[in-house]
Amino acid sequence: MNSSEASLYSKNRRMMEAGYRMYLHKYMSINDNDKILDFGCGTGELVYRLSKEAKLAFGFDKSKEMIEFARQIHKATNVSYEIADISNCLETHPHWKGKFSKIVSAYVLHWVKNKRQVFQNIYDCLSEGGECFILYVGPNNQLRGNNDDELPYYLKNHIKWKHHLKGYENKYYSLTLKENVSLLKSVGFGEVKGHLHTPCDEHDIFSKDELRGCVSSLVDQIEYVPEQYRSEILQDATEWCFKNFPVNSRGNKYIRHDTLVLLAKKN
Ligand SMILES: C[S@@+](CC[C@H](N)C(=O)[O-])C[C@H]1O[C@@H](n2cnc3c(N)ncnc32)[C@H](O)[C@@H]1O
């Protein structure tokens, strides 16, 4: 991801915004004493928003470009951002242990295979009585699945891209609701609630530009082709999505996918 892609991502986050709007405050309340940490904050919109309701808000992401963008655009006196990985953040930032009353993580966990380690890190960063809100993309996802009506199938059989994608490994990892709940309990969380919202048709896409922004952050096949062809594969993927995405009751295209929402409390 380069800085112009971070900016494109930030401009085209309607899908993420719809997710927060629908679920965050339904599951978690924030108060002015809260210290919040966002696991995988991207360009910082959620951190910035929550900082207005909380005492302090931190966000971290493994992408330097996302963090640079967040630092520049979403700054406030009680906000800070770091580069870190959700899988080993306590090794790089041990002082985060037990420091936060609320943790959020939105649209990140489907990229991580070892969710147990991430859940353990979330648990360890929370103070006693702290809560975490996790939202990520569930098992059914038209951009990431392997069925013949899903994007990976189109790309891996495309005359221009199949050669480059021979070694492609689908790094999309989703668990069922039951598996998530049981993993969260196994790392120590006392109370765990969750829901699988399926299929989510609220994520309206109003323009091809917006769609291109979503595709650029969700389609990791792009990294498998040489630099000079990346905008071409992004364009092909965007055109496929534009043609194949369904239309919702408002007459807009939307990404067909499930959403997993989880709330867990450290007793
Ligand atoms: C779809 S974006 C979501 C960003 C933000 N949470 C939001 O709601 O807009 C996914 C983000 O996860 C980050 N990410 C993926 N794997 C990560 C990891 N192992 N550690 C930290 N961040 C990660 C990516 O760099 C990207 O910024």
The ligand as an SDF file (V2000), in Angstrom:
LIG
                    3D

 27 29  0  0  0  0  0  0  0  0999 V2000
   -9.8340   -3.0290    5.6220 C   0  0  0  0  0  0  0  0  0  0  0  0
   -8.6280   -2.1800    6.5310 S   0  0  0  0  0  0  0  0  0  0  0  0
   -9.5450   -1.7120    7.9880 C   0  0  0  0  0  0  0  0  0  0  0  0
   -8.9420   -0.5040    8.6680 C   0  0  0  0  0  0  0  0  0  0  0  0
   -9.7690    0.1130    9.7790 C   0  0  0  0  0  0  0  0  0  0  0  0
   -9.9450   -0.7870   10.8920 N   0  0  0  0  0  0  0  0  0  0  0  0
  -11.0990    0.5970    9.2690 C   0  0  0  0  0  0  0  0  0  0  0  0
  -12.1370    0.1670    9.8100 O   0  0  0  0  0  0  0  0  0  0  0  0
  -11.1130    1.4110    8.3430 O   0  0  0  0  0  0  0  0  0  0  0  0
   -7.5890   -3.4730    7.1230 C   0  0  0  0  0  0  0  0  0  0  0  0
   -6.3780   -2.9450    7.8520 C   0  0  0  0  0  0  0  0  0  0  0  0
   -5.7790   -4.0190    8.5800 O   0  0  0  0  0  0  0  0  0  0  0  0
   -4.3940   -3.8150    8.5850 C   0  0  0  0  0  0  0  0  0  0  0  0
   -3.7650   -5.1020    8.9510 N   0  0  0  0  0  0  0  0  0  0  0  0
   -3.8450   -6.2920    8.2920 C   0  0  0  0  0  0  0  0  0  0  0  0
   -3.1360   -7.2410    8.9440 N   0  0  0  0  0  0  0  0  0  0  0  0
   -2.6130   -6.6320   10.0440 C   0  0  0  0  0  0  0  0  0  0  0  0
   -1.7660   -7.0690   11.1050 C   0  0  0  0  0  0  0  0  0  0  0  0
   -1.3280   -8.3350   11.1430 N   0  0  0  0  0  0  0  0  0  0  0  0
   -1.4120   -6.1860   12.0560 N   0  0  0  0  0  0  0  0  0  0  0  0
   -1.8450   -4.8940   11.9940 C   0  0  0  0  0  0  0  0  0  0  0  0
   -2.6310   -4.4110   11.0110 N   0  0  0  0  0  0  0  0  0  0  0  0
   -3.0110   -5.2640   10.0440 C   0  0  0  0  0  0  0  0  0  0  0  0
   -4.1040   -3.3430    7.1650 C   0  0  0  0  0  0  0  0  0  0  0  0
   -2.8490   -2.7030    7.0680 O   0  0  0  0  0  0  0  0  0  0  0  0
   -5.2860   -2.3960    6.9300 C   0  0  0  0  0  0  0  0  0  0  0  0
   -4.9780   -1.0870    7.3260 O   0  0  0  0  0  0  0  0  0  0  0  0
  1  2  1  0
  2  3  1  0
  2 10  1  0
  3  4  1  0
  4  5  1  0
  5  6  1  0
  5  7  1  0
  7  8  2  0
  7  9  1  0
 10 11  1  0
 11 12  1  0
 11 26  1  0
 12 13  1  0
 13 14  1  0
 13 24  1  0
 14 15  1  0
 14 23  1  0
 15 16  2  0
 16 17  1  0
 17 18  1  0
 17 23  2  0
 18 19  1  0
 18 20  2  0
 20 21  1  0
 21 22  2  0
 22 23  1  0
 24 25  1  0
 24 26  1  0
 26 27  1  0
M  CHG  2   2   1   9  -1
M  END
$$$$
